[in-house]
Amino acid sequence: MRKILIVGAGQSGLQLALGLQAQGYEVTVMSNRTADEIRQGRVMSTQCMFGTALAHERDLGVDFWEDQTPRIEGLGVSVAAPDGSRPIDWVGRLDAYAQSVDQRVKMAGWLETFVERGGKLVVHGVTVGDLDYFARAYDLVMVAAGKGELVSLFGRDAGRSPYDSPQRALAVAYVHGLAPRPEHPDLHAVRLNMVPGAGELIVIPAFTTSGPCDILFWEGLPGGPLDVFDGVKDPREHLRITLELMERHIPWEYDRAREVELTDAGGTLAGRFAPVVRHPVAELPSGGLVLGVADVVVANDPITGQGSNSASKCAAAYLDAIVEQGDKPFDRDWMESAFARFWATAEPVTKWTNALLGPPPEHVLGLIGAAGQLPAVANRFANGFDDPSDYESYFYDPEAAGAYLASVAGA
Ligand SMILES: Cc1cc2nc3c(=O)[nH]c(=O)nc-3n(C[C@H](O)[C@H](O)[C@H](O)COP(=O)(O)OP(=O)(O)OC[C@H]3O[C@@H](n4cnc5c(N)ncnc54)[C@H](O)[C@@H]3O)c2cc1C
């Protein structure tokens, strides 16, 4: 059977490894951390995944945490005014529920499953020099190492990368004890709280190493009032600042958060990165080729919560492309065409995410405002998180947005 190497044990690498393994391929995974190190380490994401991405996991039978994890059936938007009121506040219903399983739980569990099923795991931080050798030893080498140093192999695609610096400062805290939302206490929903000119607070029900929890996730405009987490090393201090900002900017969320405590000492994360699309194929000094996977080639800002979804869709697209290739070589043409399959879903994600990073144009404010009166608009906007290609037909163009609103209002 064909020998395949996957570098990186994250959403895309492990989903792909488990999928290939189930089809009988001889798969090696190289990870810079063991399962226990991942499980006991720091949180890495907020990883909210919507229906299509979750279905890929279900298809492989690796949705091990589905029954324990809160089912997110809505997606809400609130806009804060300086006086602490919220002129916009609504929740749309998702057609298929979303879920967020802490990557520490999922990746550690998947890595163990991969090994239990006979997969070969090498715990090693792979270097560019290593890859040169591996490209000769395997039929196919895929780099699924996230935003790590190996991305330097893959050139930036300037035409698809409008930003060359981080657009948000990210600060995540996993908590227990968040009170139910009074407006809909029985409905789990992701909430995107916008603070115009400052950034966003995203609140996500999730499942972590100690059970169900919530994630408080600040996205701050660089240099603005929410960009204050750099250098904060103490997790308790991180939570204190998170709550202080909530009290000042999003008081309705703060009211729910008065009793919260961190899930664990690894339950906070802060950082920033520039969104980027890279060329999918890297050529090594000896002429060998490697294929970039998920974040390695398409790293979007998490404001729209799409990276894990895209990683799952990328793994599914590459799995199909590998199986269809049969015994034929995994050459440059094949690699480019495998990426093109992924890009078909990643392009609308990238366009929409980059659009949300800028100040909203008038017609977008009109759409978001109208969703408060028109549940059909709220529901459609919410379900776009599962399939952002739907925004193409009404979100970007003022005339199309106006026509869509008129059609809903007149219905
Ligand atoms: C703050 C934040 C919030 C987010 N929230 C969401 C969200 O709500 N929804 C969503 O869909 N996405 C979200 N994302 C994005 C999502 O986490 C990523 O897009 C996704 O994890 C990418 O998967 P991946 O497989 O490409 O890489 P990763 O999940 O990053 O996995 C890469 C793996 O490779 C390993 N590795 C790195 N270098 C090497 C090396 N040299 N050798 C061996 N192993 C190596 C790493 O340790 C890691 O285990 C968020 C991201 C951040 C930062």
The ligand as an SDF file (V2000), in Angstrom:
LIG
                    3D

 53 58  0  0  0  0  0  0  0  0999 V2000
   -7.6510   32.1940   19.0420 C   0  0  0  0  0  0  0  0  0  0  0  0
   -8.1480   31.3000   17.9430 C   0  0  0  0  0  0  0  0  0  0  0  0
   -9.4860   30.9750   17.8640 C   0  0  0  0  0  0  0  0  0  0  0  0
   -9.9510   30.1500   16.8410 C   0  0  0  0  0  0  0  0  0  0  0  0
  -11.2840   29.8370   16.7880 N   0  0  0  0  0  0  0  0  0  0  0  0
  -11.7590   29.0460   15.7910 C   0  0  0  0  0  0  0  0  0  0  0  0
  -13.1410   28.6880   15.7380 C   0  0  0  0  0  0  0  0  0  0  0  0
  -13.9680   29.0510   16.5980 O   0  0  0  0  0  0  0  0  0  0  0  0
  -13.5520   27.8970   14.7060 N   0  0  0  0  0  0  0  0  0  0  0  0
  -12.6890   27.4390   13.7640 C   0  0  0  0  0  0  0  0  0  0  0  0
  -13.1180   26.7130   12.8500 O   0  0  0  0  0  0  0  0  0  0  0  0
  -11.3690   27.7470   13.8060 N   0  0  0  0  0  0  0  0  0  0  0  0
  -10.8830   28.5360   14.7980 C   0  0  0  0  0  0  0  0  0  0  0  0
   -9.5590   28.8350   14.8490 N   0  0  0  0  0  0  0  0  0  0  0  0
   -8.6530   28.3230   13.8120 C   0  0  0  0  0  0  0  0  0  0  0  0
   -8.2980   26.8660   14.0060 C   0  0  0  0  0  0  0  0  0  0  0  0
   -7.8620   26.6140   15.3120 O   0  0  0  0  0  0  0  0  0  0  0  0
   -7.2020   26.4850   13.0250 C   0  0  0  0  0  0  0  0  0  0  0  0
   -7.4760   27.0170   11.7560 O   0  0  0  0  0  0  0  0  0  0  0  0
   -7.0820   24.9700   12.9040 C   0  0  0  0  0  0  0  0  0  0  0  0
   -6.6880   24.4080   14.1290 O   0  0  0  0  0  0  0  0  0  0  0  0
   -6.0660   24.6370   11.8270 C   0  0  0  0  0  0  0  0  0  0  0  0
   -5.8630   23.2560   11.7610 O   0  0  0  0  0  0  0  0  0  0  0  0
   -4.5170   22.6780   11.1760 P   0  0  0  0  0  0  0  0  0  0  0  0
   -4.6670   21.2330   11.1570 O   0  0  0  0  0  0  0  0  0  0  0  0
   -4.1970   23.3780    9.9000 O   0  0  0  0  0  0  0  0  0  0  0  0
   -3.3830   23.1570   12.1740 O   0  0  0  0  0  0  0  0  0  0  0  0
   -3.2330   23.0210   13.7510 P   0  0  0  0  0  0  0  0  0  0  0  0
   -4.5350   22.6870   14.3780 O   0  0  0  0  0  0  0  0  0  0  0  0
   -2.5190   24.2530   14.1900 O   0  0  0  0  0  0  0  0  0  0  0  0
   -2.2750   21.7690   13.9350 O   0  0  0  0  0  0  0  0  0  0  0  0
   -0.9180   21.7980   13.5780 C   0  0  0  0  0  0  0  0  0  0  0  0
   -0.1600   20.7760   14.3970 C   0  0  0  0  0  0  0  0  0  0  0  0
    1.1670   20.6530   13.9000 O   0  0  0  0  0  0  0  0  0  0  0  0
    2.0800   20.6470   14.9630 C   0  0  0  0  0  0  0  0  0  0  0  0
    3.3770   21.0970   14.4460 N   0  0  0  0  0  0  0  0  0  0  0  0
    3.7450   22.3720   14.1630 C   0  0  0  0  0  0  0  0  0  0  0  0
    5.0070   22.4010   13.6820 N   0  0  0  0  0  0  0  0  0  0  0  0
    5.4350   21.1230   13.6550 C   0  0  0  0  0  0  0  0  0  0  0  0
    6.6500   20.5100   13.2420 C   0  0  0  0  0  0  0  0  0  0  0  0
    7.6620   21.2300   12.7540 N   0  0  0  0  0  0  0  0  0  0  0  0
    6.7680   19.1680   13.3690 N   0  0  0  0  0  0  0  0  0  0  0  0
    5.7500   18.4250   13.8470 C   0  0  0  0  0  0  0  0  0  0  0  0
    4.5770   18.9470   14.2440 N   0  0  0  0  0  0  0  0  0  0  0  0
    4.4060   20.2870   14.1400 C   0  0  0  0  0  0  0  0  0  0  0  0
    1.4490   21.5450   16.0010 C   0  0  0  0  0  0  0  0  0  0  0  0
    1.9320   21.3090   17.2910 O   0  0  0  0  0  0  0  0  0  0  0  0
   -0.0380   21.1550   15.8660 C   0  0  0  0  0  0  0  0  0  0  0  0
   -0.3170   20.0490   16.6580 O   0  0  0  0  0  0  0  0  0  0  0  0
   -9.0570   29.6520   15.8770 C   0  0  0  0  0  0  0  0  0  0  0  0
   -7.6940   29.9640   15.9650 C   0  0  0  0  0  0  0  0  0  0  0  0
   -7.2330   30.7790   16.9830 C   0  0  0  0  0  0  0  0  0  0  0  0
   -5.7780   31.1140   17.0640 C   0  0  0  0  0  0  0  0  0  0  0  0
  1  2  1  0
  2  3  1  0
  2 52  2  0
  3  4  2  0
  4  5  1  0
  4 50  1  0
  5  6  2  0
  6  7  1  0
  6 13  1  0
  7  8  2  0
  7  9  1  0
  9 10  1  0
 10 11  2  0
 10 12  1  0
 12 13  2  0
 13 14  1  0
 14 15  1  0
 14 50  1  0
 15 16  1  0
 16 17  1  0
 16 18  1  0
 18 19  1  0
 18 20  1  0
 20 21  1  0
 20 22  1  0
 22 23  1  0
 23 24  1  0
 24 25  2  0
 24 26  1  0
 24 27  1  0
 27 28  1  0
 28 29  2  0
 28 30  1  0
 28 31  1  0
 31 32  1  0
 32 33  1  0
 33 34  1  0
 33 48  1  0
 34 35  1  0
 35 36  1  0
 35 46  1  0
 36 37  1  0
 36 45  1  0
 37 38  2  0
 38 39  1  0
 39 40  1  0
 39 45  2  0
 40 41  1  0
 40 42  2  0
 42 43  1  0
 43 44  2  0
 44 45  1  0
 46 47  1  0
 46 48  1  0
 48 49  1  0
 50 51  2  0
 51 52  1  0
 52 53  1  0
M  END
$$$$
